[in-house]
């Protein structure tokens, strides 16, 4: 009797892991991958809109793109414009963030911070 109860509890725990925990983890992972791809696409489009060279790496582009996508999406949904205009707003916000990040004052601030770091950083 005791052995059957343990087997049932183990089977229930196994089913909970298979049908509850793994799908939730998969959804979270897929959401993170989707956010990274959205950030790269919107950030890349934002960099294309801004003329000239931007001293940004891939991670900075993704972060700026993700911030632009989130802010533009919230504004678009609050105003109630359509999907295409919301996407254009997201790219516009990302372009504004790209332009803001490449201001001469910020470039000077970044180089000052790097100069104060120990050698090898």
N, CA, C and O atoms as a GROMACS GRO file, in nm:
protein
  484
    1UNK      N    1   0.081  -0.119   0.000
    1UNK     CA    2   0.000   0.000   0.000
    1UNK      C    3   0.085   0.126   0.000
    1UNK      O    4   0.059   0.219  -0.075
    2UNK      N    5   0.187   0.128   0.083
    2UNK     CA    6   0.272   0.246   0.091
    2UNK      C    7   0.344   0.272  -0.040
    2UNK      O    8   0.362   0.388  -0.079
    3UNK      N    9   0.385   0.169  -0.108
    3UNK     CA   10   0.456   0.181  -0.234
    3UNK      C   11   0.370   0.237  -0.345
    3UNK      O   12   0.418   0.314  -0.428
    4UNK      N   13   0.244   0.199  -0.349
    4UNK     CA   14   0.153   0.250  -0.451
    4UNK      C   15   0.128   0.399  -0.434
    4UNK      O   16   0.118   0.472  -0.532
    5UNK      N   17   0.117   0.445  -0.310
    5UNK     CA   18   0.095   0.588  -0.283
    5UNK      C   19   0.213   0.673  -0.328
    5UNK      O   20   0.195   0.782  -0.382
    6UNK      N   21   0.333   0.623  -0.306
    6UNK     CA   22   0.453   0.695  -0.349
    6UNK      C   23   0.459   0.702  -0.501
    6UNK      O   24   0.497   0.805  -0.557
    7UNK      N   25   0.424   0.593  -0.566
    7UNK     CA   26   0.426   0.591  -0.713
    7UNK      C   27   0.326   0.691  -0.770
    7UNK      O   28   0.354   0.759  -0.868
    8UNK      N   29   0.209   0.699  -0.709
    8UNK     CA   30   0.107   0.794  -0.756
    8UNK      C   31   0.154   0.937  -0.736
    8UNK      O   32   0.137   1.021  -0.825
    9UNK      N   33   0.213   0.966  -0.622
    9UNK     CA   34   0.263   1.102  -0.596
    9UNK      C   35   0.374   1.137  -0.694
    9UNK      O   36   0.378   1.249  -0.745
   10UNK      N   37   0.464   1.044  -0.722
   10UNK     CA   38   0.572   1.068  -0.817
   10UNK      C   39   0.516   1.091  -0.957
   10UNK      O   40   0.562   1.180  -1.029
   11UNK      N   41   0.417   1.012  -0.996
   11UNK     CA   42   0.355   1.030  -1.128
   11UNK      C   43   0.285   1.166  -1.139
   11UNK      O   44   0.294   1.232  -1.242
   12UNK      N   45   0.216   1.206  -1.034
   12UNK     CA   46   0.150   1.338  -1.036
   12UNK      C   47   0.254   1.449  -1.044
   12UNK      O   48   0.237   1.544  -1.119
   13UNK      N   49   0.362   1.436  -0.968
   13UNK     CA   50   0.469   1.537  -0.974
   13UNK      C   51   0.532   1.541  -1.113
   13UNK      O   52   0.560   1.649  -1.165
   14UNK      N   53   0.554   1.425  -1.171
   14UNK     CA   54   0.611   1.419  -1.306
   14UNK      C   55   0.518   1.483  -1.408
   14UNK      O   56   0.564   1.556  -1.496
   15UNK      N   57   0.390   1.456  -1.398
   15UNK     CA   58   0.293   1.516  -1.490
   15UNK      C   59   0.286   1.668  -1.472
   15UNK      O   60   0.272   1.741  -1.570
   16UNK      N   61   0.294   1.715  -1.348
   16UNK     CA   62   0.296   1.860  -1.325
   16UNK      C   63   0.418   1.925  -1.388
   16UNK      O   64   0.408   2.033  -1.447
   17UNK      N   65   0.533   1.859  -1.376
   17UNK     CA   66   0.654   1.914  -1.437
   17UNK      C   67   0.641   1.916  -1.589
   17UNK      O   68   0.675   2.014  -1.654
   18UNK      N   69   0.591   1.807  -1.645
   18UNK     CA   70   0.582   1.797  -1.791
   18UNK      C   71   0.480   1.893  -1.849
   18UNK      O   72   0.506   1.959  -1.950
   19UNK      N   73   0.362   1.902  -1.786
   19UNK     CA   74   0.254   1.978  -1.846
   19UNK      C   75   0.237   2.120  -1.791
   19UNK      O   76   0.159   2.197  -1.847
   20UNK      N   77   0.307   2.156  -1.683
   20UNK     CA   78   0.293   2.291  -1.628
   20UNK      C   79   0.427   2.364  -1.630
   20UNK      O   80   0.437   2.472  -1.689
   21UNK      N   81   0.528   2.308  -1.567
   21UNK     CA   82   0.655   2.380  -1.550
   21UNK      C   83   0.729   2.399  -1.682
   21UNK      O   84   0.776   2.509  -1.711
   22UNK      N   85   0.740   2.294  -1.762
   22UNK     CA   86   0.814   2.306  -1.888
   22UNK      C   87   0.749   2.402  -1.988
   22UNK      O   88   0.820   2.481  -2.050
   23UNK      N   89   0.616   2.399  -2.006
   23UNK     CA   90   0.557   2.498  -2.096
   23UNK      C   91   0.575   2.642  -2.049
   23UNK      O   92   0.596   2.732  -2.130
   24UNK      N   93   0.568   2.665  -1.918
   24UNK     CA   94   0.588   2.800  -1.865
   24UNK      C   95   0.731   2.845  -1.892
   24UNK      O   96   0.754   2.959  -1.933
   25UNK      N   97   0.828   2.758  -1.868
   25UNK     CA   98   0.968   2.792  -1.894
   25UNK      C   99   0.991   2.814  -2.043
   25UNK      O  100   1.064   2.904  -2.082
   26UNK      N  101   0.928   2.732  -2.127
   26UNK     CA  102   0.940   2.749  -2.272
   26UNK      C  103   0.880   2.880  -2.318
   26UNK      O  104   0.937   2.947  -2.405
   27UNK      N  105   0.766   2.918  -2.262
   27UNK     CA  106   0.704   3.045  -2.296
   27UNK      C  107   0.793   3.162  -2.256
   27UNK      O  108   0.808   3.258  -2.331
   28UNK      N  109   0.852   3.154  -2.137
   28UNK     CA  110   0.941   3.260  -2.091
   28UNK      C  111   1.064   3.272  -2.181
   28UNK      O  112   1.106   3.383  -2.215
   29UNK      N  113   1.120   3.159  -2.219
   29UNK     CA  114   1.237   3.160  -2.306
   29UNK      C  115   1.201   3.216  -2.444
   29UNK      O  116   1.276   3.295  -2.500
   30UNK      N  117   1.087   3.175  -2.498
   30UNK     CA  118   1.044   3.226  -2.628
   30UNK      C  119   1.016   3.375  -2.621
   30UNK      O  120   1.043   3.447  -2.718
   31UNK      N  121   0.962   3.422  -2.511
   31UNK     CA  122   0.939   3.565  -2.495
   31UNK      C  123   1.070   3.641  -2.495
   31UNK      O  124   1.080   3.746  -2.559
   32UNK      N  125   1.171   3.591  -2.425
   32UNK     CA  126   1.302   3.658  -2.422
   32UNK      C  127   1.366   3.660  -2.561
   32UNK      O  128   1.423   3.761  -2.602
   33UNK      N  129   1.356   3.550  -2.633
   33UNK     CA  130   1.412   3.545  -2.768
   33UNK      C  131   1.338   3.642  -2.859
   33UNK      O  132   1.399   3.712  -2.939
   34UNK      N  133   1.205   3.646  -2.846
   34UNK     CA  134   1.126   3.740  -2.926
   34UNK      C  135   1.160   3.885  -2.895
   34UNK      O  136   1.166   3.968  -2.986
   35UNK      N  137   1.181   3.916  -2.768
   35UNK     CA  138   1.219   4.053  -2.730
   35UNK      C  139   1.356   4.090  -2.787
   35UNK      O  140   1.376   4.202  -2.833
   36UNK      N  141   1.449   3.997  -2.783
   36UNK     CA  142   1.583   4.024  -2.838
   36UNK      C  143   1.576   4.048  -2.988
   36UNK      O  144   1.640   4.140  -3.039
   37UNK      N  145   1.500   3.966  -3.059
   37UNK     CA  146   1.487   3.984  -3.204
   37UNK      C  147   1.418   4.116  -3.236
   37UNK      O  148   1.460   4.188  -3.326
   38UNK      N  149   1.310   4.147  -3.162
   38UNK     CA  150   1.241   4.275  -3.182
   38UNK      C  151   1.334   4.392  -3.156
   38UNK      O  152   1.335   4.489  -3.232
   39UNK      N  153   1.413   4.384  -3.049
   39UNK     CA  154   1.506   4.490  -3.018
   39UNK      C  155   1.610   4.511  -3.127
   39UNK      O  156   1.642   4.624  -3.163
   40UNK      N  157   1.662   4.401  -3.181
   40UNK     CA  158   1.761   4.413  -3.289
   40UNK      C  159   1.700   4.472  -3.416
   40UNK      O  160   1.761   4.556  -3.481
   41UNK      N  161   1.580   4.426  -3.451
   41UNK     CA  162   1.518   4.476  -3.574
   41UNK      C  163   1.481   4.623  -3.560
   41UNK      O  164   1.515   4.704  -3.647
   42UNK      N  165   1.413   4.659  -3.452
   42UNK     CA  166   1.372   4.800  -3.435
   42UNK      C  167   1.495   4.889  -3.414
   42UNK      O  168   1.499   5.000  -3.465
   43UNK      N  169   1.594   4.842  -3.339
   43UNK     CA  170   1.716   4.920  -3.320
   43UNK      C  171   1.793   4.938  -3.451
   43UNK      O  172   1.846   5.046  -3.478
   44UNK      N  173   1.798   4.831  -3.532
   44UNK     CA  174   1.864   4.842  -3.662
   44UNK      C  175   1.792   4.941  -3.753
   44UNK      O  176   1.856   5.021  -3.822
   45UNK      N  177   1.660   4.934  -3.753
   45UNK     CA  178   1.584   5.032  -3.833
   45UNK      C  179   1.604   5.173  -3.780
   45UNK      O  180   1.614   5.269  -3.857
   46UNK      N  181   1.609   5.186  -3.648
   46UNK     CA  182   1.635   5.318  -3.590
   46UNK      C  183   1.772   5.372  -3.628
   46UNK      O  184   1.787   5.492  -3.650
   47UNK      N  185   1.872   5.284  -3.634
   47UNK     CA  186   2.006   5.326  -3.677
   47UNK      C  187   2.007   5.364  -3.824
   47UNK      O  188   2.081   5.454  -3.863
   48UNK      N  189   1.926   5.296  -3.906
   48UNK     CA  190   1.920   5.330  -4.048
   48UNK      C  191   1.856   5.467  -4.070
   48UNK      O  192   1.892   5.537  -4.165
   49UNK      N  193   1.763   5.505  -3.985
   49UNK     CA  194   1.694   5.634  -4.000
   49UNK      C  195   1.787   5.750  -3.967
   49UNK      O  196   1.780   5.855  -4.031
   50UNK      N  197   1.874   5.732  -3.868
   50UNK     CA  198   1.964   5.840  -3.824
   50UNK      C  199   2.083   5.846  -3.919
   50UNK      O  200   2.152   5.745  -3.937
   51UNK      N  201   2.110   5.962  -3.980
   51UNK     CA  202   2.224   5.972  -4.072
   51UNK      C  203   2.358   5.971  -3.997
   51UNK      O  204   2.365   6.010  -3.880
   52UNK      N  205   2.460   5.926  -4.065
   52UNK     CA  206   2.594   5.926  -4.007
   52UNK      C  207   2.624   5.795  -3.935
   52UNK      O  208   2.543   5.702  -3.931
   53UNK      N  209   2.744   5.792  -3.878
   53UNK     CA  210   2.789   5.672  -3.808
   53UNK      C  211   2.753   5.683  -3.660
   53UNK      O  212   2.772   5.787  -3.598
   54UNK      N  213   2.700   5.574  -3.605
   54UNK     CA  214   2.668   5.571  -3.462
   54UNK      C  215   2.766   5.477  -3.392
   54UNK      O  216   2.781   5.362  -3.432
   55UNK      N  217   2.831   5.526  -3.287
   55UNK     CA  218   2.928   5.441  -3.216
   55UNK      C  219   2.858   5.347  -3.118
   55UNK      O  220   2.875   5.359  -2.997
   56UNK      N  221   2.779   5.254  -3.173
   56UNK     CA  222   2.705   5.160  -3.088
   56UNK      C  223   2.735   5.018  -3.130
   56UNK      O  224   2.752   4.990  -3.249
   57UNK      N  225   2.741   4.930  -3.035
   57UNK     CA  226   2.758   4.789  -3.065
   57UNK      C  227   2.625   4.719  -3.082
   57UNK      O  228   2.519   4.782  -3.082
   58UNK      N  229   2.631   4.588  -3.096
   58UNK     CA  230   2.512   4.508  -3.118
   58UNK      C  231   2.421   4.508  -2.996
   58UNK      O  232   2.299   4.517  -3.009
   59UNK      N  233   2.478   4.497  -2.877
   59UNK     CA  234   2.398   4.493  -2.755
   59UNK      C  235   2.331   4.628  -2.732
   59UNK      O  236   2.213   4.633  -2.696
   60UNK      N  237   2.404   4.736  -2.753
   60UNK     CA  238   2.345   4.869  -2.737
   60UNK      C  239   2.233   4.892  -2.838
   60UNK      O  240   2.131   4.953  -2.805
   61UNK      N  241   2.250   4.843  -2.960
   61UNK     CA  242   2.145   4.853  -3.060
   61UNK      C  243   2.021   4.778  -3.017
   61UNK      O  244   1.909   4.828  -3.032
   62UNK      N  245   2.040   4.657  -2.962
   62UNK     CA  246   1.926   4.578  -2.916
   62UNK      C  247   1.855   4.644  -2.798
   62UNK      O  248   1.732   4.645  -2.792
   63UNK      N  249   1.932   4.701  -2.705
   63UNK     CA  250   1.872   4.768  -2.589
   63UNK      C  251   1.794   4.892  -2.633
   63UNK      O  252   1.682   4.914  -2.588
   64UNK      N  253   1.855   4.973  -2.720
   64UNK     CA  254   1.786   5.093  -2.770
   64UNK      C  255   1.662   5.053  -2.850
   64UNK      O  256   1.558   5.117  -2.838
   65UNK      N  257   1.674   4.950  -2.931
   65UNK     CA  258   1.560   4.904  -3.009
   65UNK      C  259   1.448   4.851  -2.921
   65UNK      O  260   1.330   4.877  -2.947
   66UNK      N  261   1.485   4.777  -2.818
   66UNK     CA  262   1.384   4.724  -2.727
   66UNK      C  263   1.315   4.837  -2.651
   66UNK      O  264   1.193   4.836  -2.635
   67UNK      N  265   1.392   4.935  -2.605
   67UNK     CA  266   1.333   5.050  -2.535
   67UNK      C  267   1.242   5.127  -2.630
   67UNK      O  268   1.132   5.168  -2.592
   68UNK      N  269   1.287   5.148  -2.752
   68UNK     CA  270   1.204   5.218  -2.850
   68UNK      C  271   1.077   5.142  -2.882
   68UNK      O  272   0.971   5.201  -2.898
   69UNK      N  273   1.088   5.009  -2.893
   69UNK     CA  274   0.971   4.927  -2.923
   69UNK      C  275   0.871   4.931  -2.808
   69UNK      O  276   0.750   4.942  -2.830
   70UNK      N  277   0.920   4.923  -2.685
   70UNK     CA  278   0.830   4.926  -2.571
   70UNK      C  279   0.761   5.061  -2.556
   70UNK      O  280   0.639   5.068  -2.541
   71UNK      N  281   0.839   5.170  -2.561
   71UNK     CA  282   0.781   5.304  -2.545
   71UNK      C  283   0.688   5.336  -2.661
   71UNK      O  284   0.578   5.386  -2.640
   72UNK      N  285   0.731   5.308  -2.783
   72UNK     CA  286   0.646   5.335  -2.899
   72UNK      C  287   0.519   5.253  -2.899
   72UNK      O  288   0.413   5.302  -2.939
   73UNK      N  289   0.527   5.128  -2.854
   73UNK     CA  290   0.410   5.043  -2.848
   73UNK      C  291   0.310   5.093  -2.744
   73UNK      O  292   0.189   5.095  -2.769
   74UNK      N  293   0.360   5.133  -2.628
   74UNK     CA  294   0.270   5.185  -2.524
   74UNK      C  295   0.202   5.313  -2.573
   74UNK      O  296   0.080   5.328  -2.557
   75UNK      N  297   0.278   5.403  -2.632
   75UNK     CA  298   0.219   5.528  -2.682
   75UNK      C  299   0.118   5.497  -2.793
   75UNK      O  300   0.009   5.554  -2.795
   76UNK      N  301   0.153   5.409  -2.884
   76UNK     CA  302   0.064   5.373  -2.993
   76UNK      C  303  -0.067   5.313  -2.945
   76UNK      O  304  -0.174   5.345  -2.998
   77UNK      N  305  -0.060   5.227  -2.845
   77UNK     CA  306  -0.181   5.166  -2.793
   77UNK      C  307  -0.263   5.264  -2.711
   77UNK      O  308  -0.386   5.258  -2.712
   78UNK      N  309  -0.197   5.354  -2.639
   78UNK     CA  310  -0.271   5.455  -2.562
   78UNK      C  311  -0.345   5.552  -2.655
   78UNK      O  312  -0.459   5.589  -2.628
   79UNK      N  313  -0.280   5.592  -2.763
   79UNK     CA  314  -0.341   5.686  -2.858
   79UNK      C  315  -0.447   5.614  -2.942
   79UNK      O  316  -0.546   5.675  -2.982
   80UNK      N  317  -0.427   5.486  -2.967
   80UNK     CA  318  -0.524   5.409  -3.042
   80UNK      C  319  -0.502   5.412  -3.193
   80UNK      O  320  -0.597   5.399  -3.270
   81UNK      N  321  -0.376   5.429  -3.235
   81UNK     CA  322  -0.348   5.426  -3.378
   81UNK      C  323  -0.333   5.281  -3.423
   81UNK      O  324  -0.326   5.192  -3.338
   82UNK      N  325  -0.328   5.257  -3.549
   82UNK     CA  326  -0.322   5.122  -3.603
   82UNK      C  327  -0.187   5.055  -3.583
   82UNK      O  328  -0.094   5.114  -3.528
   83UNK      N  329  -0.179   4.932  -3.629
   83UNK     CA  330  -0.058   4.851  -3.611
   83UNK      C  331   0.060   4.907  -3.688
   83UNK      O  332   0.171   4.913  -3.636
   84UNK      N  333   0.038   4.948  -3.812
   84UNK     CA  334   0.147   5.000  -3.895
   84UNK      C  335   0.200   5.130  -3.838
   84UNK      O  336   0.321   5.150  -3.832
   85UNK      N  337   0.110   5.219  -3.796
   85UNK     CA  338   0.156   5.345  -3.737
   85UNK      C  339   0.226   5.322  -3.603
   85UNK      O  340   0.319   5.395  -3.569
   86UNK      N  341   0.181   5.223  -3.528
   86UNK     CA  342   0.250   5.190  -3.403
   86UNK      C  343   0.392   5.141  -3.431
   86UNK      O  344   0.485   5.178  -3.360
   87UNK      N  345   0.409   5.058  -3.534
   87UNK     CA  346   0.542   5.011  -3.571
   87UNK      C  347   0.630   5.128  -3.614
   87UNK      O  348   0.747   5.135  -3.576
   88UNK      N  349   0.575   5.220  -3.692
   88UNK     CA  350   0.653   5.338  -3.733
   88UNK      C  351   0.689   5.424  -3.612
   88UNK      O  352   0.798   5.480  -3.606
   89UNK      N  353   0.598   5.433  -3.516
   89UNK     CA  354   0.627   5.508  -3.394
   89UNK      C  355   0.738   5.441  -3.314
   89UNK      O  356   0.824   5.509  -3.259
   90UNK      N  357   0.737   5.309  -3.309
   90UNK     CA  358   0.844   5.236  -3.240
   90UNK      C  359   0.979   5.264  -3.303
   90UNK      O  360   1.077   5.288  -3.233
   91UNK      N  361   0.984   5.260  -3.436
   91UNK     CA  362   1.110   5.288  -3.507
   91UNK      C  363   1.151   5.433  -3.484
   91UNK      O  364   1.270   5.461  -3.468
   92UNK      N  365   1.054   5.524  -3.483
   92UNK     CA  366   1.085   5.665  -3.458
   92UNK      C  367   1.143   5.688  -3.320
   92UNK      O  368   1.238   5.764  -3.304
   93UNK      N  369   1.085   5.623  -3.218
   93UNK     CA  370   1.138   5.637  -3.082
   93UNK      C  371   1.278   5.577  -3.074
   93UNK      O  372   1.366   5.634  -3.010
   94UNK      N  373   1.299   5.463  -3.139
   94UNK     CA  374   1.432   5.402  -3.140
   94UNK      C  375   1.532   5.492  -3.212
   94UNK      O  376   1.647   5.504  -3.168
   95UNK      N  377   1.490   5.556  -3.321
   95UNK     CA  378   1.579   5.649  -3.392
   95UNK      C  379   1.613   5.768  -3.305
   95UNK      O  380   1.727   5.815  -3.305
   96UNK      N  381   1.515   5.818  -3.230
   96UNK     CA  382   1.543   5.929  -3.139
   96UNK      C  383   1.641   5.888  -3.030
   96UNK      O  384   1.728   5.966  -2.991
   97UNK      N  385   1.627   5.765  -2.980
   97UNK     CA  386   1.721   5.717  -2.879
   97UNK      C  387   1.861   5.696  -2.938
   97UNK      O  388   1.961   5.724  -2.872
   98UNK      N  389   1.867   5.646  -3.061
   98UNK     CA  390   1.998   5.631  -3.128
   98UNK      C  391   2.062   5.767  -3.146
   98UNK      O  392   2.181   5.784  -3.119
   99UNK      N  393   1.985   5.865  -3.193
   99UNK     CA  394   2.039   6.000  -3.213
   99UNK      C  395   2.083   6.059  -3.080
   99UNK      O  396   2.186   6.126  -3.072
  100UNK      N  397   2.004   6.036  -2.976
  100UNK     CA  398   2.041   6.088  -2.845
  100UNK      C  399   2.164   6.022  -2.787
  100UNK      O  400   2.241   6.086  -2.716
  101UNK      N  401   2.184   5.895  -2.817
  101UNK     CA  402   2.301   5.825  -2.764
  101UNK      C  403   2.429   5.862  -2.837
  101UNK      O  404   2.538   5.837  -2.785
  102UNK      N  405   2.419   5.921  -2.955
  102UNK     CA  406   2.539   5.957  -3.029
  102UNK      C  407   2.568   6.107  -3.022
  102UNK      O  408   2.641   6.161  -3.106
  103UNK      N  409   2.511   6.174  -2.921
  103UNK     CA  410   2.541   6.316  -2.903
  103UNK      C  411   2.687   6.334  -2.862
  103UNK      O  412   2.744   6.248  -2.794
  104UNK      N  413   2.750   6.444  -2.903
  104UNK     CA  414   2.891   6.464  -2.870
  104UNK      C  415   2.918   6.464  -2.719
  104UNK      O  416   3.023   6.416  -2.677
  105UNK      N  417   2.829   6.518  -2.639
  105UNK     CA  418   2.849   6.520  -2.495
  105UNK      C  419   2.854   6.382  -2.434
  105UNK      O  420   2.934   6.356  -2.344
  106UNK      N  421   2.770   6.292  -2.483
  106UNK     CA  422   2.772   6.156  -2.433
  106UNK      C  423   2.897   6.082  -2.477
  106UNK      O  424   2.952   6.002  -2.401
  107UNK      N  425   2.943   6.109  -2.598
  107UNK     CA  426   3.065   6.045  -2.646
  107UNK      C  427   3.184   6.087  -2.559
  107UNK      O  428   3.269   6.005  -2.525
  108UNK      N  429   3.188   6.214  -2.524
  108UNK     CA  430   3.297   6.263  -2.440
  108UNK      C  431   3.287   6.201  -2.300
  108UNK      O  432   3.389   6.167  -2.240
  109UNK      N  433   3.165   6.188  -2.248
  109UNK     CA  434   3.145   6.127  -2.117
  109UNK      C  435   3.189   5.982  -2.116
  109UNK      O  436   3.252   5.936  -2.021
  110UNK      N  437   3.157   5.908  -2.223
  110UNK     CA  438   3.200   5.768  -2.232
  110UNK      C  439   3.351   5.756  -2.237
  110UNK      O  440   3.408   5.668  -2.173
  111UNK      N  441   3.417   5.843  -2.314
  111UNK     CA  442   3.563   5.834  -2.324
  111UNK      C  443   3.629   5.873  -2.192
  111UNK      O  444   3.736   5.821  -2.160
  112UNK      N  445   3.568   5.964  -2.116
  112UNK     CA  446   3.623   6.002  -1.987
  112UNK      C  447   3.613   5.885  -1.890
  112UNK      O  448   3.706   5.859  -1.813
  113UNK      N  449   3.502   5.815  -1.892
  113UNK     CA  450   3.486   5.700  -1.804
  113UNK      C  451   3.586   5.591  -1.837
  113UNK      O  452   3.641   5.528  -1.747
  114UNK      N  453   3.610   5.568  -1.966
  114UNK     CA  454   3.707   5.464  -2.004
  114UNK      C  455   3.848   5.504  -1.964
  114UNK      O  456   3.929   5.419  -1.930
  115UNK      N  457   3.878   5.634  -1.969
  115UNK     CA  458   4.012   5.678  -1.932
  115UNK      C  459   4.039   5.656  -1.784
  115UNK      O  460   4.154   5.638  -1.744
  116UNK      N  461   3.934   5.656  -1.702
  116UNK     CA  462   3.951   5.639  -1.557
  116UNK      C  463   3.954   5.493  -1.514
  116UNK      O  464   3.981   5.464  -1.397
  117UNK      N  465   3.927   5.400  -1.606
  117UNK     CA  466   3.928   5.259  -1.571
  117UNK      C  467   4.071   5.207  -1.563
  117UNK      O  468   4.160   5.259  -1.629
  118UNK      N  469   4.093   5.104  -1.481
  118UNK     CA  470   4.226   5.043  -1.476
  118UNK      C  471   4.264   4.981  -1.611
  118UNK      O  472   4.177   4.948  -1.692
  119UNK      N  473   4.392   4.965  -1.632
  119UNK     CA  474   4.440   4.912  -1.758
  119UNK      C  475   4.388   4.768  -1.781
  119UNK      O  476   4.390   4.686  -1.689
  120UNK      N  477   4.345   4.740  -1.900
  120UNK     CA  478   4.294   4.609  -1.934
  120UNK      C  479   4.143   4.598  -1.931
  120UNK      O  480   4.089   4.492  -1.962
  121UNK      N  481   4.073   4.705  -1.894
  121UNK     CA  482   3.926   4.702  -1.890
  121UNK      C  483   3.869   4.742  -2.020
  121UNK      O  484   3.747   4.745  -2.035
   0.00000   0.00000   0.00000
